[in-house]
Amino acid sequence: MRTSLDSADPAHQPRGSLTVVGIGPTGCRGMMTPDVREAIWQAEDLVGFEGYLNLLNKAVAPGNRHHFGLGDEVARCHHAIGLAAEGRRVVMVCSGDGGIYAMGSLVLETIASHHHREDRLAQGIELVMMPGITAMQALSAAAGAMLGHDFCAISLSTLLTPRETIWKRVTHAVAGDFVMALYNPRSRQRATFLQEVIDHCRAHRSATTPVAVGRALGSDQQTVVLHPLGEINTETVDMHTTLIVGNSQSCIHEMAGQRFAYTPRGYGGARLV
């Protein structure tokens, strides 16, 4: 999506651009859209978390790099917007999709807050949001088609969302029989929260419900394992892992030595014969 901020005023024509992109779960070239690759190649400045920028080869991303650490998200936004306001072509680099659990919403929130104060931080810049491939999409595809019917994504991180709010969302998702993609599932500070979520799922779903567990998705080190809900060991899960918990209809099919998990959409077996 392209948005030229304040471009209706001839005196405030775009001086630069800020493009928010997602490079896929691990920055693998095959997980980037052509538009994202082109934007990264054309960028004068690349702004992002140092871990994501380090995934980009200089041959793919030759622009000036502005590294930020975890916890510096607000400063990252201000820096990127400031560079664009100076007339530069800036790309904000995110993992997955830039608008899903990433910097897209914070960029817009920052711009909106300054406009509300009549502080024209982003005056005249062109803002572009480009879609990317998320970890849940990559995991669903690697496992089969687990997101084949209604699903939701829930982050278990309590850094920005109260635990009570997350638990409310989990319980409603389970009650609604949604397939659930779980992000940021387990950390040292939240060693038992994922287990509580899994236990709640077990109380309402069959022990044979498939659960896909993926790490390093899209990279050469990718691992994807299918577990029955009743047997998954949460001790092996960390912050670099994404999980998809199937719903009551999700199942596993084996063929040619491979196992695939999928969630039927409701066409009905009789009509498929």
C-alpha positions in Angstrom: 0.0 0.0 0.0 1.4 3.4 -0.9 0.4 6.5 1.1 1.8 9.9 0.4 1.5 11.8 3.6 0.2 15.3 3.2 0.8 15.1 -0.6 -2.5 17.0 -1.3 -0.5 20.2 -0.3 1.8 21.2 -3.2 4.2 22.7 -0.7 4.5 19.3 1.0 5.3 16.9 -1.9 7.0 13.7 -0.8 10.6 14.4 0.2 11.5 10.8 0.7 9.9 7.4 1.3 9.6 4.9 4.1 8.8 1.3 3.1 8.0 -1.3 5.7 8.9 -4.8 4.6 8.9 -8.3 6.0 11.7 -10.6 4.9 10.0 -13.8 5.9 10.7 -15.8 9.0 14.5 -16.1 8.6 15.4 -13.8 5.7 15.6 -16.6 3.2 15.5 -15.2 -0.3 12.8 -17.6 -1.3 10.6 -16.3 1.4 10.7 -12.7 0.2 8.3 -11.3 -2.4 9.9 -9.8 -5.6 8.5 -6.4 -4.5 10.3 -6.7 -1.1 13.6 -7.7 -2.7 13.4 -4.8 -5.1 12.6 -2.3 -2.3 15.6 -3.6 -0.3 17.9 -3.4 -3.3 16.8 0.2 -4.1 17.0 1.4 -0.5 19.5 4.1 0.5 19.0 3.3 4.2 18.0 0.0 5.9 16.7 0.4 9.4 15.9 -2.6 11.7 16.7 -4.9 14.5 20.4 -5.9 14.1 19.5 -9.6 14.0 17.2 -9.1 11.0 19.6 -6.8 9.1 22.4 -9.4 9.6 20.3 -11.9 7.7 20.6 -9.8 4.6 23.6 -10.2 2.3 25.3 -7.0 1.2 24.8 -8.1 -2.4 21.1 -8.2 -1.8 20.9 -5.1 0.4 23.8 -2.6 -0.3 22.2 0.4 1.5 23.5 2.1 4.6 22.5 0.0 7.7 21.1 1.5 10.9 21.2 -1.3 13.6 19.0 -1.2 16.6 18.7 -3.6 19.5 15.6 -5.2 21.1 13.7 -2.7 23.1 14.6 0.2 20.9 11.5 0.0 18.7 10.3 3.5 19.3 13.8 5.0 18.6 13.9 2.8 15.5 10.7 4.3 14.2 11.8 7.9 14.8 15.1 7.3 13.1 13.5 5.8 10.0 10.9 8.5 9.7 13.5 11.2 10.2 15.7 9.8 7.4 12.7 9.6 5.1 11.8 13.2 6.0 15.3 14.2 4.8 14.4 12.9 1.3 16.0 9.5 1.5 14.7 6.1 0.4 14.3 4.2 3.6 13.3 0.6 4.2 12.3 -0.6 7.7 13.3 -4.3 7.8 11.1 -6.7 9.8 10.8 -10.5 10.0 7.8 -12.2 8.6 5.3 -9.6 7.5 6.0 -6.0 8.5 2.4 -5.4 9.6 2.0 -8.6 11.7 3.7 -8.6 15.1 6.2 -6.1 13.6 7.0 -2.5 13.1 4.2 -1.4 10.7 1.7 -0.5 13.3 4.2 1.3 15.5 5.4 3.4 12.4 1.7 4.4 11.9 1.2 5.0 15.6 4.2 7.2 15.7 3.2 9.2 12.7 -0.4 9.6 14.0 0.7 10.7 17.4 2.9 13.5 16.0 0.1 14.6 13.6 -2.3 14.8 16.5 0.2 17.1 18.3 0.6 19.1 15.0 4.3 18.1 15.1 4.8 17.3 11.4 7.4 14.6 11.9 6.5 12.7 8.7 5.4 15.7 6.6 5.5 14.9 2.9 7.0 11.4 3.0 5.7 8.5 1.0 4.7 5.5 3.2 4.6 2.1 1.7 3.6 -1.2 3.4 4.6 -4.4 1.6 3.2 -7.8 2.7 5.5 -10.7 3.6 5.4 -14.4 4.5 4.8 -15.0 8.2 6.2 -17.9 10.3 2.7 -19.3 10.7 2.3 -19.4 6.9 5.7 -21.0 6.4 5.0 -23.6 9.2 1.5 -24.4 7.9 2.9 -25.1 4.4 5.8 -27.1 5.7 3.5 -29.2 7.8 0.8 -29.5 5.1 -2.2 -27.2 5.3 -3.0 -26.6 8.9 -4.5 -23.1 8.3 -7.0 -24.6 5.9 -10.0 -23.2 7.9 -10.6 -20.5 10.5 -7.5 -19.7 12.6 -6.0 -17.1 14.8 -2.5 -16.0 15.9 -1.7 -15.3 19.5 1.6 -14.1 20.9 2.3 -15.5 24.4 4.8 -12.7 25.2 3.8 -10.7 28.2 6.2 -7.8 27.5 3.5 -5.7 25.8 0.3 -7.5 26.6 -0.9 -8.5 30.1 -1.0 -12.2 30.8 -4.7 -12.0 31.7 -5.5 -10.6 28.3 -3.5 -13.3 26.5 -5.2 -16.0 28.6 -8.6 -14.6 27.7 -7.8 -14.7 24.0 -6.5 -18.3 24.3 -9.6 -19.5 26.1 -12.0 -17.9 23.6 -10.0 -19.3 20.7 -10.2 -22.8 22.2 -13.9 -22.4 22.9 -14.4 -21.2 19.3 -12.5 -24.2 18.0 -10.0 -22.1 16.1 -6.7 -23.4 14.8 -4.2 -21.5 16.8 -0.8 -20.2 15.8 1.3 -19.5 18.9 4.1 -16.9 18.6 6.8 -16.2 21.3 5.7 -19.4 23.0 8.2 -19.8 25.8 11.0 -17.9 27.5 13.0 -18.2 30.8 10.6 -15.7 32.4 7.5 -17.6 31.1 8.7 -21.2 31.5 5.2 -22.6 32.4 2.8 -20.4 30.4 2.9 -22.5 27.3 2.3 -25.7 29.3 -0.8 -24.0 30.8 -2.0 -23.2 27.3 -1.4 -26.7 26.1 -3.1 -28.2 29.1 -6.2 -26.0 28.4 -6.2 -27.2 24.8 -6.0 -30.8 26.0 -9.0 -30.4 28.2 -11.1 -29.4 25.2 -9.5 -31.3 22.2 -8.6 -34.8 21.4 -5.2 -36.0 22.5 -4.5 -36.9 18.8 -5.0 -33.3 17.6 -1.9 -32.5 15.5 0.5 -29.8 16.7 3.1 -28.5 14.3 6.4 -27.2 15.9 8.8 -25.3 13.7 12.2 -23.6 14.1 14.4 -21.7 11.6 11.5 -21.7 9.1 12.6 -21.2 5.5 16.3 -21.6 6.2 18.7 -24.6 5.7 18.3 -25.3 9.4 14.5 -25.6 9.3 13.0 -28.3 11.5 9.3 -29.1 11.5 7.9 -31.8 13.7 4.3 -33.0 14.1 3.2 -34.1 17.6 -0.1 -35.3 18.9 -1.5 -32.8 21.4 -1.4 -35.3 24.2 2.4 -36.0 23.8 4.0 -32.6 23.0 6.9 -31.7 25.3 6.9 -28.0 25.9 10.4 -28.1 27.4 11.9 -28.4 23.9 10.2 -25.1 22.8 11.9 -21.7 22.9 11.4 -18.1 21.6 12.7 -19.2 18.1 9.9 -21.7 17.8 6.4 -21.3 16.3 3.6 -23.7 17.0 0.3 -24.4 15.3 -2.3 -26.2 17.3 -5.0 -27.9 15.2 -8.7 -27.7 15.9 -11.2 -30.5 16.4 -11.2 -31.3 12.7 -7.5 -31.2 12.0 -5.9 -34.5 11.2 -2.8 -36.2 9.8 -2.4 -38.1 6.5 0.5 -40.3 5.7 1.7 -41.1 2.1 4.9 -42.2 0.5 6.7 -42.0 3.9 5.6 -38.5 4.6 3.1 -37.1 7.2 1.0 -34.1 6.5 -1.3 -32.3 8.9 -4.3 -30.4 7.5 -7.6 -28.8 8.6 -10.6 -29.6 6.4 -12.7 -26.7 5.3 -15.9 -28.6 5.3 -16.4 -29.8 1.7 -17.4 -33.2 3.0 -15.8 -36.5 2.1 -18.8 -37.8 0.2 -18.5 -35.0 -2.4 -14.8 -35.6 -2.9 -15.3 -39.2 -4.1 
